[in-house]
Amino acid sequence: MAKRKGAFLQGDDTSQGGKRLRYSEPYLTEDIWRHIHSLMPLRDAARAACISQAFLRSWRRYPNLILTAGTLGLELRKNWKIGIASGIEEITLSLPPEYSFPCSLLSGRSLQHLELVNCAFRPVAGLGCSRNLTKLHLHSVLITDDELACFLSESFALKHLDLSDCREMVYLKIPCSLEQLSYLDVSSCRLQMIESKAPNLSSLSYSGNLVELSLGQSSQVKTLDIEFYDKANFLCYVITKLQNIVPNLESLTIHSDVEPFSQSLEYNQ
């Protein structure tokens, strides 16, 4: 039996030549194994977890998996799907513009945060993955009004909705079933109308062309941050219409070409 730096090589008669060497891991505390594992490149860390029980236990505690062509040493466009599996809680993907995200991959119900960039997203009814979703961010994503409405209709736990540069959308409709939705951020979309029946929406940020806002008679929006690209008419819109649209507004921030300003408001009820 040979010994080298705490590792043991033991004989075994079953290998070719009469001996097979087996490796027995040295005893180290779990914190040390975890630290060693954290220093490895992701691909090497994955390989080590395949052959070592100690590294396998450490692998389960990896806080974040950064899946890029560099970390994996792979052609990412062909292989990223293996990273999405049942039990995953957060997905952030930036894909080629012509790519249509395969909704069939979102079959699990553990997903809490979904962020998609530069792709098409065509959800259908009964997808099931959005029931526990708390945060949705779509940037430069091709999705129609009806497709988003279909996805939101099952997103009962959604708290944060962020939409930017989604050019196929014209009418954003948020159902009353989104009782936990508190934050909405919409920018650079070609919307003509935003209708929200979410009863607890408290913060709204909007940047884009003049848009019709319908937030319901009992709107609870208290913080509003807006930038209208139509500079000629935005101030008139703010003065004449906002009080009726957001009767409980407490803080208003308006961005202009000159400078942004913020004003605390008290409306006479």
N, C-alpha and C positions, 0 to 999 in steps of 0.2 A: 504494500500500500504506500503510495507516494503522497506527500503533503506539501502544499504550496500556498502560502499566504492565507491560511484558514480554510482553503477549499480541499476537499478530499477526492482522490481518484481511486476507485475501488475496482478490483478485478471481477470479471464475469466470463465464464467459460464458453458462452454461446456465440461469441463473435468469431469472425474469420481470423485464423492465426492463434486461436485458443484464448484470447483475451479481448474483452470489450471494456472500455473505460466509461464509467458512470460518474457524473458530477453531482456532488452533494453540496448544496448551498451553505455558506458559512452563516453562523448565527449573527444577525444584526437586528437591531430594534426596527420596528415598522417605520418610525420617523426617518431613520437613515435610508432604508430602502426607498421610501417615498421621495426623499431629497435627491438621491442618485437618479431615480427615474425621471424626475422633473427636469434634470439637466440634459437629458437625451433629446435629440430631434424626434419629432412626432413619429416618423416612420420606424426609427430604431426602437422607440419606446413600445410601439405596437408589436414589433418582432420579439422584443424581450419578454413581453407579457405572454407570448405564445409558448415559450419554453421554460418559463420560471414561475413557480407558484407565488414567490414573494413579489415579483413584478406584476403578476396578475392581480394580486390583492391591491397593490398600489395603483394600478391602472383604473380600478373602479372609483378611485378618489380623484382622478384627473378632473379639475374644475371646468376646463374649457377645451374643446377640440377645434382647432383652427384648420379647416380643410381647404388647402390651396394646392396648386400644382407644385409649388416649392416644398411645402411640408410633406406632401405625400409622394412626390417624385412620380406623379402619374399624369396622364392626359385627363385632366379634371372633368372635362365636358362629358367624357364617356363613363366616368366612374364615381361621380359625386352621389349618385342615388343610393349607393351602399351605406352612406352616412346617415340616411333617414330611416329610422326604424321605430318600431313600437316602443313607447316609453320616453321618446325624446320630448323635451319641453320647449325648446327654442330653436327656430330655424331662421337664418339670415342668408339669403342667396342673391348674388348679382349674376345675371345670366345674359347671354347674347340677345339682342333685340328680337331676333326672329324666333326665339325659343318659346314654346308653349309649355308652361309648367304642368307636369303630369299630376293632376289632382288625386289620382288613385293612390299616390304615395302618402296622402294625408288621411289615412284610414284610422289611425289611433286617436284616442280621446285624451291623451296626456298633453297635447300641444297647448302652450300658454302664450307664446309670442311668435308671430309670423311676420317676417320682413322680406319682401320681394322687390327686386330692382331690375329694370330693363328686360321685361319678358311679358308674355301674355298669360293671363290667369283666367280660366274659364270654369269656375265652380258650378256644380249642379246640385239640385236638391238632394237631401239625404246623405251628404258627404260625411257628416258625423264628427269631423275633426274640430269643428269650431265651438263645440258646446262648452269647453273649458278655456277657450281663448280669451285672454284679458287684454292683449295689445296686438293691433294690426297696423302695419305700415306698408303702403304700396307706393313706390316711386317709379315713375316712367313705366307704368304697367298698363297693358291693354286689357281693359275690362269694361263691359257695358253697364248701364244703369241697372238693368234687370239682373245681370249676373252678380253684381255687388249686393243688390237687395236680397237676392236668394241666399247669399252667403251670410249676410247680416241677420237674416230672419232666424238663424239657428245659433247665433253668437250671443247667447243669453248672459254670459259672464264678461262681455267686453267692457273695458273701462277706458281704453285709449284708442282713438282712431286717427290715423295720420295718412292723408292722401296728398300726393304731389305729382304734378305733371302727368295725370291720367287723362289723356286727351280724348278718349272715346266717351267719356261721361258727360251728360248734359244736365241730368236731374238727379241730385243726390237725395235719397229718401231714407230716413232713419226711423225704424219702427218703434212703437211704444214698448215693445218687448225688451228693448235694451235698457233695462231699469238701472243697471250699474254704470252705464256710460257717463263719464263726467268730463271728458276732454275730447275736443274735436279740432283738428288742424287740417285745413284745406288750402293748398297753394298751387297756382299755375295750372289749374284745370280749366276746361272750357265750359264751366257750368253756367246755366241760366237760372237755376233755382236750387236752393238748399232747404229742404223740409225736414225738420226734426221733431219727432214726438217723444224722444227720450226724456222721461220725466225729471231726471236728475243731472242733466247736462249743465255744468256750471262754468266751464271755460271754453271759449270759442276763439280760434285764430283763423283769419281768412286773408288770403292774398290773391288777387286776380281781378277780372273785369267786374263791373257792377253786376250784382246778382240779387235776385229776389230772395229774401230770407223769410221763412215761416217757422217759428219756433214754438207755436202754440200759445194760447192765452195765459197759461200758467207757467211760462218760461222761468226757469231758475238760473239762467245765465247771469253771472255776476261779474265775470271778467271777459272783456272783448278786445281783441287785438286785430285791427284791420288795415289793409292797404289795397286801395282800388287803383287799377291801372288807368282808369278814366279820371284824370285829375280835374277835368273841367266840371264834373257834376258830383264828385264824391262828398264835398262839404255840404251841399244842399241835401243830399241823401241822409247824411248823418244827422243834420239838424231837424229835418222834417219827419223822418221815419223811425229812427232808432228807438225813441222813447216808447213807441207803441209795440215795437218788436221785442224789446228787452226791458220790460218795466222794472225788473229787479236789479238792473245793472249798477255796479258799484265802481268799477274801474274800466276806463276806456283809453286805449292807446291807438292813435291814428298815425300812420306813416305817410309822409309826403316827400316830394323831391327836395324840399328845403331841409326839414328835420322832423324826426318823430316827436310827438308830445303825448303826455299822459295826463289824464284829468280824472280826479275822483268826483263822482257824480252823486247828487241827491235829487231824486225826482219827487215832486209832490204827488202823492197817491190820491 
